[in-house]
């Protein structure tokens, strides 16, 4: 079983473009990382294919940043984002 480490929480979701905003409260995130988004009605895994900070594409973001990533499913405020390790 792969280990999961909390990296942040969803603070906003843009329905039209399918982008979730993650507040990186507990860790870093980079393009290529596998993440698990979990909440009351949310539960899916995906690979981070692209990330933006203030509408600029970035390859990685450090703890404390707010990043937007394209998500394959609807996410909700307060959903927790975990980085899947291994």
Phi and psi restraints in degrees (range 20) as a CNS / XPLOR table:
assign (resid 1 and name C) (resid 2 and name N)
       (resid 2 and name CA) (resid 2 and name C) 1.0 -72.6 20.0 2
assign (resid 2 and name N) (resid 2 and name CA)
       (resid 2 and name C) (resid 3 and name N) 1.0 146.8 20.0 2
assign (resid 2 and name C) (resid 3 and name N)
       (resid 3 and name CA) (resid 3 and name C) 1.0 -84.9 20.0 2
assign (resid 3 and name N) (resid 3 and name CA)
       (resid 3 and name C) (resid 4 and name N) 1.0 147.1 20.0 2
assign (resid 3 and name C) (resid 4 and name N)
       (resid 4 and name CA) (resid 4 and name C) 1.0 -124.1 20.0 2
assign (resid 4 and name N) (resid 4 and name CA)
       (resid 4 and name C) (resid 5 and name N) 1.0 139.1 20.0 2
assign (resid 4 and name C) (resid 5 and name N)
       (resid 5 and name CA) (resid 5 and name C) 1.0 -125.8 20.0 2
assign (resid 5 and name N) (resid 5 and name CA)
       (resid 5 and name C) (resid 6 and name N) 1.0 127.8 20.0 2
assign (resid 5 and name C) (resid 6 and name N)
       (resid 6 and name CA) (resid 6 and name C) 1.0 -63.8 20.0 2
assign (resid 6 and name N) (resid 6 and name CA)
       (resid 6 and name C) (resid 7 and name N) 1.0 131.0 20.0 2
assign (resid 6 and name C) (resid 7 and name N)
       (resid 7 and name CA) (resid 7 and name C) 1.0 -114.7 20.0 2
assign (resid 7 and name N) (resid 7 and name CA)
       (resid 7 and name C) (resid 8 and name N) 1.0 -25.3 20.0 2
assign (resid 7 and name C) (resid 8 and name N)
       (resid 8 and name CA) (resid 8 and name C) 1.0 178.1 20.0 2
assign (resid 8 and name N) (resid 8 and name CA)
       (resid 8 and name C) (resid 9 and name N) 1.0 -169.3 20.0 2
assign (resid 8 and name C) (resid 9 and name N)
       (resid 9 and name CA) (resid 9 and name C) 1.0 -132.3 20.0 2
assign (resid 9 and name N) (resid 9 and name CA)
       (resid 9 and name C) (resid 10 and name N) 1.0 150.6 20.0 2
assign (resid 9 and name C) (resid 10 and name N)
       (resid 10 and name CA) (resid 10 and name C) 1.0 -75.6 20.0 2
assign (resid 10 and name N) (resid 10 and name CA)
       (resid 10 and name C) (resid 11 and name N) 1.0 131.6 20.0 2
assign (resid 10 and name C) (resid 11 and name N)
       (resid 11 and name CA) (resid 11 and name C) 1.0 -111.5 20.0 2
assign (resid 11 and name N) (resid 11 and name CA)
       (resid 11 and name C) (resid 12 and name N) 1.0 -18.3 20.0 2
assign (resid 11 and name C) (resid 12 and name N)
       (resid 12 and name CA) (resid 12 and name C) 1.0 -160.8 20.0 2
assign (resid 12 and name N) (resid 12 and name CA)
       (resid 12 and name C) (resid 13 and name N) 1.0 154.7 20.0 2
assign (resid 12 and name C) (resid 13 and name N)
       (resid 13 and name CA) (resid 13 and name C) 1.0 -136.7 20.0 2
assign (resid 13 and name N) (resid 13 and name CA)
       (resid 13 and name C) (resid 14 and name N) 1.0 128.5 20.0 2
assign (resid 13 and name C) (resid 14 and name N)
       (resid 14 and name CA) (resid 14 and name C) 1.0 -100.5 20.0 2
assign (resid 14 and name N) (resid 14 and name CA)
       (resid 14 and name C) (resid 15 and name N) 1.0 103.7 20.0 2
assign (resid 14 and name C) (resid 15 and name N)
       (resid 15 and name CA) (resid 15 and name C) 1.0 -59.1 20.0 2
assign (resid 15 and name N) (resid 15 and name CA)
       (resid 15 and name C) (resid 16 and name N) 1.0 -47.5 20.0 2
assign (resid 15 and name C) (resid 16 and name N)
       (resid 16 and name CA) (resid 16 and name C) 1.0 -59.7 20.0 2
assign (resid 16 and name N) (resid 16 and name CA)
       (resid 16 and name C) (resid 17 and name N) 1.0 -39.4 20.0 2
assign (resid 16 and name C) (resid 17 and name N)
       (resid 17 and name CA) (resid 17 and name C) 1.0 -102.2 20.0 2
assign (resid 17 and name N) (resid 17 and name CA)
       (resid 17 and name C) (resid 18 and name N) 1.0 -5.6 20.0 2
assign (resid 17 and name C) (resid 18 and name N)
       (resid 18 and name CA) (resid 18 and name C) 1.0 65.9 20.0 2
assign (resid 18 and name N) (resid 18 and name CA)
       (resid 18 and name C) (resid 19 and name N) 1.0 41.9 20.0 2
assign (resid 18 and name C) (resid 19 and name N)
       (resid 19 and name CA) (resid 19 and name C) 1.0 -116.3 20.0 2
assign (resid 19 and name N) (resid 19 and name CA)
       (resid 19 and name C) (resid 20 and name N) 1.0 132.5 20.0 2
assign (resid 19 and name C) (resid 20 and name N)
       (resid 20 and name CA) (resid 20 and name C) 1.0 -106.4 20.0 2
assign (resid 20 and name N) (resid 20 and name CA)
       (resid 20 and name C) (resid 21 and name N) 1.0 140.0 20.0 2
assign (resid 20 and name C) (resid 21 and name N)
       (resid 21 and name CA) (resid 21 and name C) 1.0 -98.2 20.0 2
assign (resid 21 and name N) (resid 21 and name CA)
       (resid 21 and name C) (resid 22 and name N) 1.0 125.4 20.0 2
assign (resid 21 and name C) (resid 22 and name N)
       (resid 22 and name CA) (resid 22 and name C) 1.0 -111.0 20.0 2
assign (resid 22 and name N) (resid 22 and name CA)
       (resid 22 and name C) (resid 23 and name N) 1.0 126.8 20.0 2
assign (resid 22 and name C) (resid 23 and name N)
       (resid 23 and name CA) (resid 23 and name C) 1.0 -89.5 20.0 2
assign (resid 23 and name N) (resid 23 and name CA)
       (resid 23 and name C) (resid 24 and name N) 1.0 112.1 20.0 2
assign (resid 23 and name C) (resid 24 and name N)
       (resid 24 and name CA) (resid 24 and name C) 1.0 -79.2 20.0 2
assign (resid 24 and name N) (resid 24 and name CA)
       (resid 24 and name C) (resid 25 and name N) 1.0 88.1 20.0 2
assign (resid 24 and name C) (resid 25 and name N)
       (resid 25 and name CA) (resid 25 and name C) 1.0 -86.3 20.0 2
assign (resid 25 and name N) (resid 25 and name CA)
       (resid 25 and name C) (resid 26 and name N) 1.0 -26.3 20.0 2
assign (resid 25 and name C) (resid 26 and name N)
       (resid 26 and name CA) (resid 26 and name C) 1.0 -126.1 20.0 2
assign (resid 26 and name N) (resid 26 and name CA)
       (resid 26 and name C) (resid 27 and name N) 1.0 -2.8 20.0 2
assign (resid 26 and name C) (resid 27 and name N)
       (resid 27 and name CA) (resid 27 and name C) 1.0 -174.4 20.0 2
assign (resid 27 and name N) (resid 27 and name CA)
       (resid 27 and name C) (resid 28 and name N) 1.0 -178.6 20.0 2
assign (resid 27 and name C) (resid 28 and name N)
       (resid 28 and name CA) (resid 28 and name C) 1.0 -97.5 20.0 2
assign (resid 28 and name N) (resid 28 and name CA)
       (resid 28 and name C) (resid 29 and name N) 1.0 163.3 20.0 2
assign (resid 28 and name C) (resid 29 and name N)
       (resid 29 and name CA) (resid 29 and name C) 1.0 -143.4 20.0 2
assign (resid 29 and name N) (resid 29 and name CA)
       (resid 29 and name C) (resid 30 and name N) 1.0 141.6 20.0 2
assign (resid 29 and name C) (resid 30 and name N)
       (resid 30 and name CA) (resid 30 and name C) 1.0 -139.8 20.0 2
assign (resid 30 and name N) (resid 30 and name CA)
       (resid 30 and name C) (resid 31 and name N) 1.0 161.5 20.0 2
assign (resid 30 and name C) (resid 31 and name N)
       (resid 31 and name CA) (resid 31 and name C) 1.0 -59.7 20.0 2
assign (resid 31 and name N) (resid 31 and name CA)
       (resid 31 and name C) (resid 32 and name N) 1.0 134.2 20.0 2
assign (resid 31 and name C) (resid 32 and name N)
       (resid 32 and name CA) (resid 32 and name C) 1.0 102.3 20.0 2
assign (resid 32 and name N) (resid 32 and name CA)
       (resid 32 and name C) (resid 33 and name N) 1.0 -18.2 20.0 2
assign (resid 32 and name C) (resid 33 and name N)
       (resid 33 and name CA) (resid 33 and name C) 1.0 -66.8 20.0 2
assign (resid 33 and name N) (resid 33 and name CA)
       (resid 33 and name C) (resid 34 and name N) 1.0 147.0 20.0 2
assign (resid 33 and name C) (resid 34 and name N)
       (resid 34 and name CA) (resid 34 and name C) 1.0 -95.9 20.0 2
assign (resid 34 and name N) (resid 34 and name CA)
       (resid 34 and name C) (resid 35 and name N) 1.0 127.1 20.0 2
assign (resid 34 and name C) (resid 35 and name N)
       (resid 35 and name CA) (resid 35 and name C) 1.0 -119.5 20.0 2
assign (resid 35 and name N) (resid 35 and name CA)
       (resid 35 and name C) (resid 36 and name N) 1.0 157.3 20.0 2
assign (resid 35 and name C) (resid 36 and name N)
       (resid 36 and name CA) (resid 36 and name C) 1.0 -124.8 20.0 2
assign (resid 36 and name N) (resid 36 and name CA)
       (resid 36 and name C) (resid 37 and name N) 1.0 119.5 20.0 2
assign (resid 36 and name C) (resid 37 and name N)
       (resid 37 and name CA) (resid 37 and name C) 1.0 -103.4 20.0 2
assign (resid 37 and name N) (resid 37 and name CA)
       (resid 37 and name C) (resid 38 and name N) 1.0 124.9 20.0 2
assign (resid 37 and name C) (resid 38 and name N)
       (resid 38 and name CA) (resid 38 and name C) 1.0 -134.5 20.0 2
assign (resid 38 and name N) (resid 38 and name CA)
       (resid 38 and name C) (resid 39 and name N) 1.0 134.4 20.0 2
assign (resid 38 and name C) (resid 39 and name N)
       (resid 39 and name CA) (resid 39 and name C) 1.0 -155.5 20.0 2
assign (resid 39 and name N) (resid 39 and name CA)
       (resid 39 and name C) (resid 40 and name N) 1.0 -166.9 20.0 2
assign (resid 39 and name C) (resid 40 and name N)
       (resid 40 and name CA) (resid 40 and name C) 1.0 -57.0 20.0 2
assign (resid 40 and name N) (resid 40 and name CA)
       (resid 40 and name C) (resid 41 and name N) 1.0 -43.7 20.0 2
assign (resid 40 and name C) (resid 41 and name N)
       (resid 41 and name CA) (resid 41 and name C) 1.0 -124.2 20.0 2
assign (resid 41 and name N) (resid 41 and name CA)
       (resid 41 and name C) (resid 42 and name N) 1.0 9.2 20.0 2
assign (resid 41 and name C) (resid 42 and name N)
       (resid 42 and name CA) (resid 42 and name C) 1.0 -112.7 20.0 2
assign (resid 42 and name N) (resid 42 and name CA)
       (resid 42 and name C) (resid 43 and name N) 1.0 136.5 20.0 2
assign (resid 42 and name C) (resid 43 and name N)
       (resid 43 and name CA) (resid 43 and name C) 1.0 -167.0 20.0 2
assign (resid 43 and name N) (resid 43 and name CA)
       (resid 43 and name C) (resid 44 and name N) 1.0 94.1 20.0 2
assign (resid 43 and name C) (resid 44 and name N)
       (resid 44 and name CA) (resid 44 and name C) 1.0 -153.2 20.0 2
assign (resid 44 and name N) (resid 44 and name CA)
       (resid 44 and name C) (resid 45 and name N) 1.0 159.0 20.0 2
assign (resid 44 and name C) (resid 45 and name N)
       (resid 45 and name CA) (resid 45 and name C) 1.0 -112.6 20.0 2
assign (resid 45 and name N) (resid 45 and name CA)
       (resid 45 and name C) (resid 46 and name N) 1.0 149.3 20.0 2
assign (resid 45 and name C) (resid 46 and name N)
       (resid 46 and name CA) (resid 46 and name C) 1.0 -161.3 20.0 2
assign (resid 46 and name N) (resid 46 and name CA)
       (resid 46 and name C) (resid 47 and name N) 1.0 164.0 20.0 2
assign (resid 46 and name C) (resid 47 and name N)
       (resid 47 and name CA) (resid 47 and name C) 1.0 -93.7 20.0 2
assign (resid 47 and name N) (resid 47 and name CA)
       (resid 47 and name C) (resid 48 and name N) 1.0 139.7 20.0 2
assign (resid 47 and name C) (resid 48 and name N)
       (resid 48 and name CA) (resid 48 and name C) 1.0 -75.2 20.0 2
assign (resid 48 and name N) (resid 48 and name CA)
       (resid 48 and name C) (resid 49 and name N) 1.0 112.8 20.0 2
assign (resid 48 and name C) (resid 49 and name N)
       (resid 49 and name CA) (resid 49 and name C) 1.0 -94.6 20.0 2
assign (resid 49 and name N) (resid 49 and name CA)
       (resid 49 and name C) (resid 50 and name N) 1.0 -29.7 20.0 2
assign (resid 49 and name C) (resid 50 and name N)
       (resid 50 and name CA) (resid 50 and name C) 1.0 -157.4 20.0 2
assign (resid 50 and name N) (resid 50 and name CA)
       (resid 50 and name C) (resid 51 and name N) 1.0 154.1 20.0 2
assign (resid 50 and name C) (resid 51 and name N)
       (resid 51 and name CA) (resid 51 and name C) 1.0 -140.1 20.0 2
assign (resid 51 and name N) (resid 51 and name CA)
       (resid 51 and name C) (resid 52 and name N) 1.0 149.4 20.0 2
assign (resid 51 and name C) (resid 52 and name N)
       (resid 52 and name CA) (resid 52 and name C) 1.0 -134.8 20.0 2
assign (resid 52 and name N) (resid 52 and name CA)
       (resid 52 and name C) (resid 53 and name N) 1.0 145.5 20.0 2
assign (resid 52 and name C) (resid 53 and name N)
       (resid 53 and name CA) (resid 53 and name C) 1.0 -123.8 20.0 2
assign (resid 53 and name N) (resid 53 and name CA)
       (resid 53 and name C) (resid 54 and name N) 1.0 122.3 20.0 2
assign (resid 53 and name C) (resid 54 and name N)
       (resid 54 and name CA) (resid 54 and name C) 1.0 51.6 20.0 2
assign (resid 54 and name N) (resid 54 and name CA)
       (resid 54 and name C) (resid 55 and name N) 1.0 43.6 20.0 2
assign (resid 54 and name C) (resid 55 and name N)
       (resid 55 and name CA) (resid 55 and name C) 1.0 67.9 20.0 2
assign (resid 55 and name N) (resid 55 and name CA)
       (resid 55 and name C) (resid 56 and name N) 1.0 13.1 20.0 2
assign (resid 55 and name C) (resid 56 and name N)
       (resid 56 and name CA) (resid 56 and name C) 1.0 -108.4 20.0 2
assign (resid 56 and name N) (resid 56 and name CA)
       (resid 56 and name C) (resid 57 and name N) 1.0 131.3 20.0 2
assign (resid 56 and name C) (resid 57 and name N)
       (resid 57 and name CA) (resid 57 and name C) 1.0 -66.6 20.0 2
assign (resid 57 and name N) (resid 57 and name CA)
       (resid 57 and name C) (resid 58 and name N) 1.0 135.2 20.0 2
assign (resid 57 and name C) (resid 58 and name N)
       (resid 58 and name CA) (resid 58 and name C) 1.0 -133.9 20.0 2
assign (resid 58 and name N) (resid 58 and name CA)
       (resid 58 and name C) (resid 59 and name N) 1.0 155.7 20.0 2
assign (resid 58 and name C) (resid 59 and name N)
       (resid 59 and name CA) (resid 59 and name C) 1.0 -94.0 20.0 2
assign (resid 59 and name N) (resid 59 and name CA)
       (resid 59 and name C) (resid 60 and name N) 1.0 -22.9 20.0 2
assign (resid 59 and name C) (resid 60 and name N)
       (resid 60 and name CA) (resid 60 and name C) 1.0 -151.9 20.0 2
assign (resid 60 and name N) (resid 60 and name CA)
       (resid 60 and name C) (resid 61 and name N) 1.0 156.9 20.0 2
assign (resid 60 and name C) (resid 61 and name N)
       (resid 61 and name CA) (resid 61 and name C) 1.0 -138.2 20.0 2
assign (resid 61 and name N) (resid 61 and name CA)
       (resid 61 and name C) (resid 62 and name N) 1.0 140.2 20.0 2
assign (resid 61 and name C) (resid 62 and name N)
       (resid 62 and name CA) (resid 62 and name C) 1.0 -93.1 20.0 2
assign (resid 62 and name N) (resid 62 and name CA)
       (resid 62 and name C) (resid 63 and name N) 1.0 162.7 20.0 2
assign (resid 62 and name C) (resid 63 and name N)
       (resid 63 and name CA) (resid 63 and name C) 1.0 -51.0 20.0 2
assign (resid 63 and name N) (resid 63 and name CA)
       (resid 63 and name C) (resid 64 and name N) 1.0 135.6 20.0 2
assign (resid 63 and name C) (resid 64 and name N)
       (resid 64 and name CA) (resid 64 and name C) 1.0 102.9 20.0 2
assign (resid 64 and name N) (resid 64 and name CA)
       (resid 64 and name C) (resid 65 and name N) 1.0 -16.8 20.0 2
assign (resid 64 and name C) (resid 65 and name N)
       (resid 65 and name CA) (resid 65 and name C) 1.0 -83.7 20.0 2
assign (resid 65 and name N) (resid 65 and name CA)
       (resid 65 and name C) (resid 66 and name N) 1.0 159.9 20.0 2
assign (resid 65 and name C) (resid 66 and name N)
       (resid 66 and name CA) (resid 66 and name C) 1.0 -111.8 20.0 2
assign (resid 66 and name N) (resid 66 and name CA)
       (resid 66 and name C) (resid 67 and name N) 1.0 119.3 20.0 2
assign (resid 66 and name C) (resid 67 and name N)
       (resid 67 and name CA) (resid 67 and name C) 1.0 -121.4 20.0 2
assign (resid 67 and name N) (resid 67 and name CA)
       (resid 67 and name C) (resid 68 and name N) 1.0 149.5 20.0 2
assign (resid 67 and name C) (resid 68 and name N)
       (resid 68 and name CA) (resid 68 and name C) 1.0 -106.0 20.0 2
assign (resid 68 and name N) (resid 68 and name CA)
       (resid 68 and name C) (resid 69 and name N) 1.0 130.8 20.0 2
assign (resid 68 and name C) (resid 69 and name N)
       (resid 69 and name CA) (resid 69 and name C) 1.0 -131.3 20.0 2
assign (resid 69 and name N) (resid 69 and name CA)
       (resid 69 and name C) (resid 70 and name N) 1.0 148.5 20.0 2
assign (resid 69 and name C) (resid 70 and name N)
       (resid 70 and name CA) (resid 70 and name C) 1.0 -74.9 20.0 2
assign (resid 70 and name N) (resid 70 and name CA)
       (resid 70 and name C) (resid 71 and name N) 1.0 127.4 20.0 2
assign (resid 70 and name C) (resid 71 and name N)
       (resid 71 and name CA) (resid 71 and name C) 1.0 -114.7 20.0 2
assign (resid 71 and name N) (resid 71 and name CA)
       (resid 71 and name C) (resid 72 and name N) 1.0 148.8 20.0 2
assign (resid 71 and name C) (resid 72 and name N)
       (resid 72 and name CA) (resid 72 and name C) 1.0 -83.4 20.0 2
assign (resid 72 and name N) (resid 72 and name CA)
       (resid 72 and name C) (resid 73 and name N) 1.0 -9.0 20.0 2
assign (resid 72 and name C) (resid 73 and name N)
       (resid 73 and name CA) (resid 73 and name C) 1.0 -141.6 20.0 2
assign (resid 73 and name N) (resid 73 and name CA)
       (resid 73 and name C) (resid 74 and name N) 1.0 165.4 20.0 2
assign (resid 73 and name C) (resid 74 and name N)
       (resid 74 and name CA) (resid 74 and name C) 1.0 -66.7 20.0 2
assign (resid 74 and name N) (resid 74 and name CA)
       (resid 74 and name C) (resid 75 and name N) 1.0 131.9 20.0 2
assign (resid 74 and name C) (resid 75 and name N)
       (resid 75 and name CA) (resid 75 and name C) 1.0 -116.7 20.0 2
assign (resid 75 and name N) (resid 75 and name CA)
       (resid 75 and name C) (resid 76 and name N) 1.0 159.6 20.0 2
assign (resid 75 and name C) (resid 76 and name N)
       (resid 76 and name CA) (resid 76 and name C) 1.0 -127.0 20.0 2
assign (resid 76 and name N) (resid 76 and name CA)
       (resid 76 and name C) (resid 77 and name N) 1.0 156.0 20.0 2
assign (resid 76 and name C) (resid 77 and name N)
       (resid 77 and name CA) (resid 77 and name C) 1.0 -54.5 20.0 2
assign (resid 77 and name N) (resid 77 and name CA)
       (resid 77 and name C) (resid 78 and name N) 1.0 141.9 20.0 2
assign (resid 77 and name C) (resid 78 and name N)
       (resid 78 and name CA) (resid 78 and name C) 1.0 78.6 20.0 2
assign (resid 78 and name N) (resid 78 and name CA)
       (resid 78 and name C) (resid 79 and name N) 1.0 -3.1 20.0 2
assign (resid 78 and name C) (resid 79 and name N)
       (resid 79 and name CA) (resid 79 and name C) 1.0 -61.6 20.0 2
assign (resid 79 and name N) (resid 79 and name CA)
       (resid 79 and name C) (resid 80 and name N) 1.0 143.4 20.0 2
assign (resid 79 and name C) (resid 80 and name N)
       (resid 80 and name CA) (resid 80 and name C) 1.0 -96.7 20.0 2
assign (resid 80 and name N) (resid 80 and name CA)
       (resid 80 and name C) (resid 81 and name N) 1.0 138.2 20.0 2
assign (resid 80 and name C) (resid 81 and name N)
       (resid 81 and name CA) (resid 81 and name C) 1.0 -108.7 20.0 2
assign (resid 81 and name N) (resid 81 and name CA)
       (resid 81 and name C) (resid 82 and name N) 1.0 124.1 20.0 2
assign (resid 81 and name C) (resid 82 and name N)
       (resid 82 and name CA) (resid 82 and name C) 1.0 -113.0 20.0 2
assign (resid 82 and name N) (resid 82 and name CA)
       (resid 82 and name C) (resid 83 and name N) 1.0 144.9 20.0 2
assign (resid 82 and name C) (resid 83 and name N)
       (resid 83 and name CA) (resid 83 and name C) 1.0 -94.0 20.0 2
assign (resid 83 and name N) (resid 83 and name CA)
       (resid 83 and name C) (resid 84 and name N) 1.0 129.9 20.0 2
assign (resid 83 and name C) (resid 84 and name N)
       (resid 84 and name CA) (resid 84 and name C) 1.0 -88.4 20.0 2
assign (resid 84 and name N) (resid 84 and name CA)
       (resid 84 and name C) (resid 85 and name N) 1.0 124.5 20.0 2
assign (resid 84 and name C) (resid 85 and name N)
       (resid 85 and name CA) (resid 85 and name C) 1.0 -112.2 20.0 2
assign (resid 85 and name N) (resid 85 and name CA)
       (resid 85 and name C) (resid 86 and name N) 1.0 127.4 20.0 2
